[in-house]
């Protein structure tokens, strides 16, 4: 695609933001920003290209706050054993497909590095706006430790996770991630579904270790995201300074209230449990992982409802690994089924933008970054337009590739 955004006007469209109802277009773009919305807004000066919306609807570009560019395998051990060259090429393709689905920004929480981020900035690949944490931090035997309990082996690549124990070692690891350009830090504070040696509910890392990570992040003006399922692990995380709880499927009402009190975000990832529940046998998911998935699958929807009732800011993520990547838009469907159209749209635009500290994303208004989706109809009448059928993706004022349907 072109690297320099021209002035562009999207005609014959209506606009749907997460803040309200439908309003008339057109939408004027210039210099990668939105410069006007509505029939009374002035057109950009000079030569302006026209994009015929054909009666469709413009919405903000979607933000996936729990993406894994390097998550090309469901098997953590295999994923951590691949050479970085292979993983980076696979990650580039995963990012390109996410962009064409309409995700104009992703937060990679457990992977990414300065090389991949630099290639994106230099225009070497089409990609969503890319915010990365580097490999997630895990204690020995924690969710990010890919070693089976019955094997004496070493996995040293650290594509998605790195085992780091102890306060001093964690401080060094956090400082080095920020040295390299990380957006935030990811830690594992409970067991997980696809890891084999850790119970889901038990909190991981000591309070001192968690605080060491959150203090270092705060000193850099950043924050920490924690993989946490159980109330025990969520309380352990939030009370020690974690800002973003990932998954949170086993959340209960008192813990949701505590999250709201601390201003913590919940980033649910319904897509991955739904997909693994439907396709676990097909993709050869380990029986241990399938049993863990069954435990958290039904609870995930209820956790979102509890969080909303408590006033927690609920974002949106997918967490899809391996071939399940193609289920990304089904995560949109799952979130709409729980929250309804407008609140689900808010979660994957305005709320995620607030989480990553970008108030110029996630909205269709003057001054915002021109990250947009053009849908071929009215999603308030047919919400499935968000997850099924063609869409035109605009990132930074540039029309991206060919429309895709999944």
C-alpha positions, 0 to 999 in steps of 0.5 A, a space after each residue: 500500500 502507499 506510504 503517504 496518506 492523501 486527502 480522502 473523503 468518504 462519501 455516502 456513509 453514516 458514522 457509528 461511534 461507541 459514544 452514541 447513535 448513527 450520524 451522517 457523513 461524509 468523513 474527511 481525512 488528511 495527513 493521516 488524521 480525521 479533519 471533519 465529520 458530517 455534512 457541515 464539515 469543510 473538505 480538505 484543501 487541494 486535491 482530494 480523493 473520493 471513496 464511495 461508501 455506498 450507503 455503508 457505515 464508518 466505525 473506528 478501527 478495532 483494537 485487539 489488546 491481547 494479541 500474540 504475533 509470535 504465537 504461531 503454535 498452541 504447543 508452548 514448547 514447540 513455539 519457544 523452540 523455533 528460530 527467531 527468523 521463522 517466528 518473525 516471518 510467521 508473526 509478520 503474516 499474522 499481523 497483516 491478516 489482523 490488519 485486513 480484518 479491521 484491527 488497526 492497533 494491537 497490543 502484543 502481551 507476550 512477545 514482539 521485539 524491537 526488530 519486528 516493531 522497527 520493521 513495521 515503522 520502516 514500512 517493511 510489512 503491513 501491520 496494525 499499530 503495534 505495541 509490544 511487551 516482549 516475552 511475558 515474565 513467569 516464575 519457574 513452573 509458572 504459566 510461561 514455563 513451557 517445560 513439561 514436568 517429566 523432561 529435563 530440558 532448557 528452552 532459551 529463545 524466550 519468544 513469548 515468555 521468559 522464566 525470571 525469579 527473584 526481585 533483583 532479576 525481575 528489576 533487570 528484566 523490566 528495565 531491559 524491556 523498556 530499554 528496547 522500547 516495550 510499551 508495557 510489561 506482562 507477567 503471569 500471576 496465575 496458572 493457565 490453560 495451555 501450560 502443563 505444570 501449574 494449577 489455574 487458581 494458585 497465585 504466582 510470584 510473591 508480592 515482593 516480586 510483583 511489586 518490583 515489576 510494577 514499581 519499575 514500570 510506573 517509574 517509566 510512566 508505563 504499566 503492567 498487564 497480568 495473566 490472572 484467572 482466579 479471584 486469588 490471583 486477581 487480588 494478588 495482582 491488583 493490590 500489588 500495582 497491576 493495571 490490566 487483568 488479562 482473561 479474569 474468567 473466574 472473577 467474582 463480585 467482591 474481586 470485581 469491586 476491588 478492581 474498580 476501586 483500584 482503577 484496573 482494566 479487565 481484558 477478557 479473551 472469549 475468542 480463545 476459549 470459544 475456539 478451543 472448546 469447539 476445535 480442541 479435538 480437531 487441532 490436537 489440543 493436549 487433554 490437560 489443556 482441554 480440561 482446563 479450558 472447560 473450567 474457564 469457558 462458561 465462566 468467562 461471559 459471567 466474569 464480564 457481566 460482573 465487571 460491568 456491574 462493578 464499574 470496571 473498564 472492560 476492554 477486548 482481546 483475543 489471545 489466539 494461538 496457532 491456527 486459531 488465529 483465524 477466529 479473531 473476528 469470532 471474538 467480536 461476535 462473542 463480546 457482542 453477545 455478552 455486552 450488546 453492540 454499542 458496549 462491545 464496540 466501546 470495549 474494542 475502541 474507546 476502552 482499549 484506547 484508554 488502556 494503552 494511553 491513546 486518546 487519539 484512537 478509537 473514535 471518529 472525530 476531528 483530530 483523531 487518527 484516521 484508523 477506520 472501518 467501512 462496513 457495507 451496511 448498518 451494524 445497528 440493524 445487523 451486528 454480524 457486519 462487525 464479524 462477517 462479510 467484507 470491510 474496507 480498512 483504513 489505517 492512518 488515512 491509507 486504504 489497506 489491501 483488499 477487503 477480507 471476510 474472515 
